[in-house]
Structures are given as structure tokens and as C-alpha cells.
Amino acid sequence: MDISEVVKRSGVSASALRYYERRGLIRSLTDTGTRRRFAPTVLDHLALIALGQAAGFSLDEIRLMFTPDGSVALDRNMIAAKADELERLVKRLESMIEGLRHAAVCPAPRHSECPSFQKLLRAATSGALERRERSGKDEAQVSRPSGVATIGRRKAR
């Protein structure tokens, strides 16, 4: 299947396909310099890449989900750790939702006098600090350029 067919069937741009190829996530069947052709399995690889990105995996982590010959080999421990991370995020978001709902109808004369709103502010601060710490660790890792399309056209976090 040539690159234009992959673009049409996957919704992933040609530039993203070339980027994924440079990153070692997919492989074309032709040498560079000629029109790229891909095996039909590339669509499954692109779907896995999109799923991994939607779950918050970096492209480096997603690359580890493929063996050198291109077959899928999922690391169950890595997946379980990501599920745990997402679960913590969901709990934090649920707490934020509850706090925002309260702030919207809070009877206190000013939000600064409301203990629930103060709790919401502390939660937001701790989340921001957590993200800052994580981003400091990941600065050496570039997940993908801004605006690179994926299946389903999901934008970067």
C-alpha cells in the first residue's frame, strides 16, 4: 500500500507517517528516496500508536510495544503502571469537578472564605507541582511535534 493509501485509510498525515518511521514506530517496505510503500499491518500499528497516545504513553514508550521485526509485544507491567497513573488522574479530576461544582453554588460571601474552595486550590497547586516535576524528568524525551495528527485526529496533551 503506498503512502497516499495509508493516509487515506488511517487519517494520519504523510508527514506524521514519515516522522513515525524516523522514530522507529513503523517501517516502509521501500528504501528512502522512492515513494514509500507499507505493509497492510501498518494500519494496526498506527491504531496502536493512537491508542497508546490516547492513554498517555510517549512515543518512546510506544516504540517499546513493538519487537525489532515489527510485531506487537506489550509490556504488561508498563500497561498496569499506566492504568494506575490514569486511575490517580481520574480521582484527582473527580475531586476537582466536585470542588468546581461547589464553588459554582457556594453560599460563602467570598470564595476565599470557603474551606471547600481552599481545598480545591490546594489540589490544583499539588497537581501543577506534580506536572512540573514530571515535565522536568521528560524534557530529554520529545513525544512528538505539535500538531502531528493521529488516528482519530487526537491532539497532543
Steps between C-alpha positions, in 0.01 A plus 500: 500500500653833407522794739198678351283194563623480861420870544152449357420190703652611831446875507865540598685761294793404277731717711390313814563166327850612404556623858380169647731321259799711609411426863496125430128451562414385148700377204452548130575221259703725267829676540505872562498711187213310336129526565442326831299177501373330813372157592128490590600437863609865521134588562502284815826663609350845450194398701727381783695826484175699524376285788831535681500877457138522617605308813786743558795289389793685342616397154811348660277286722284405203807398301573248776165336420645370172768236455790568260317303229192724542265267683312616809645410839323680784675538835228411749680672788530824302130480409399433862711795618333727242156376611593584861618845391176563311297383797678754723432768240131410484471522879671839501272622219189373679608693807553811287155462344341472842686810617405701193136400532508617862673827408228571245228491768698575816302708753813662647517877441844460339668187371807579708285433808380160379691195634391290200635757256827518694525121472447531123782756479737268691411209270567714193834613641610146579398387148698784342806413707465134405482588129801731532704222664398252227578744220846556647567126473360479148677803351755274336213303345312660215171322442411655163484833327196715566215445260606157372176322425410156628214265422193675627687830469580511872716799591804481726439537873 
